[in-house]
């Protein structure tokens, strides 16, 4: 009919010639962007790899049974990590014993009993605020409240004080993961329980909680593995003293006003100017990372079993 | 009549519930006590917040009774542990600012690009490997990053940067960046991945390339999540302790030169607590004044993040 480009006519647009697709340039820019973003991802992974390789090559030669079982020493060749290792285990016990009941209880309360109440909203905002507070601030809280105000009970700057401080630190994480796991349990189970005349608590205890436990455990183990790697708060609570003896696993032993743990020990050894201590710091890091690896693997195995069971 | 079988009720018509009365007082009691107990547990987290604020406030007020706030915020020298002390917190703020700035300069672009890559470019099965690997990086204790910074990165950088001292904010900042990168990457990736596919397809339909879709549509749509992940990253950088204590040193100098040693707020706290300051001494009070400053900064960042998310959050069906 007429010479106008049929496509332009279809869109009702006049052909102005102002629009230049410049596809070649744009695709080239696309390609560059893609390469840069891959490079960014791999730079992070590469740093992880370099760090691990560096630590392993420094630390493995010094790693021996003697190193694992000896107390720290002024001489690097004789120094070991046994008291620090036991200190970390003791911290883990106290943290778990206090944080798990508190965190799971709070999670159950918020999710099953106080849902959508004003109180739950306030606590929720409070928890998300607490999660952003730097860990060293928790250390100062522990120093003031547990190590000073409650000194007659905790024994001062003791494993007790440090363990309770770490418990407060990971409490938000445990609460959130408990709530998430409870949320994932279908409501029909609650309704069935209550339709049979069970109280809310009976329904939760007998039917809901067992289904949520694998999820809660996964979250809790991850939180605990974060706790044992935390260094700043326990240094603030416990000071980085030279402690050559292993803690006694008793109430009295946990109240001893001097203790050490693996992160503190690593910090001490890195801070020394002598290179021999840097090498054993790397060995201690390997031990710490192994503990973390075991805990994380447990958490992942639990999660996978949980997911395949559903 | 059935009345002869069952004893007739004293008053009113007989309903079944009158006849069947299971004794449930025990289960009701246990429910009540559990709710009260768990409610008390929930109060622990509120008590933690109150504890943090009152602890810091109490000792900070004591501190300001001895040192004027004007001096604290305007003096330009920090010699808190010397015989003739001067408390210019600006010096510590500057140290914190310098290390955090270097770290964020690295972590924000790299973290965002990694998030884009994982969400938009990586094939599904590769993403399933790379994301946990990044989160593994986030799970490494910071004291290990401190080792990395002081004993591996600094010696390496000393070959490249002339005049780099053993303790410096450059290597602390770089490693700090890699320590907070996974936080930013993982949280922004969640936000980017949640942007509905229809928005991307709409953009492609307008003739945009993939990169134009990502930067023009996907990232703005995920803005609130990205910004809150960045703010969290800033808060972590400011509050990070072990890396800066080990790698940036302990000398409070008012400088923006990344090659020399600086002291941050957090490393000052570690320095004092390591030295076993007696309760009630000025050093002990200084500790809490610095802690309060740090806490207020992270609280402000948190409020900023809340405000931003509420204002800019996009809701998709």
Interface residues (C-beta under 8 A of the other chain):
Chain A: X21 X26 X27 X29 X30 X33 X34 X36 X37 X38 X39 X40 X41 X43 X44 X45 X47 X48 X50 X51 X54 X55 X58 X101 X102 X105 X106 X108 X109 X110 X113 X114 X119 X122 X123 X126 X127 X129 X130 X132 X133 X134 X135 X136 X137 X138 X139 X140 X141 X143 X144 X145 X148 X168 X171 X172 X175 X197 X198 X199 X200 X201 X202 X222 X225 X226 X229 X230 X231 X232 X235 X236 X239 X240 X263 X266 X267 X270 X271 X278 X281 X282 X285 X288 X289 X292 X296
Chain B: X22 X24 X27 X28 X30 X31 X34 X35 X37 X38 X39 X41 X42 X44 X45 X46 X48 X49 X51 X52 X55 X56 X58 X59 X109 X110 X111 X113 X114 X116 X117 X118 X121 X122 X130 X133 X134 X136 X137 X139 X140 X141 X142 X143 X144 X145 X146 X147 X148 X150 X151 X152 X178 X181 X182 X185 X207 X209 X210 X211 X212 X214 X215 X232 X235 X236 X238 X239 X240 X241 X242 X246 X266 X269 X270 X273 X274 X276 X279 X287 X288 X291 X294 X295 X298 X299 X301 X302 X305
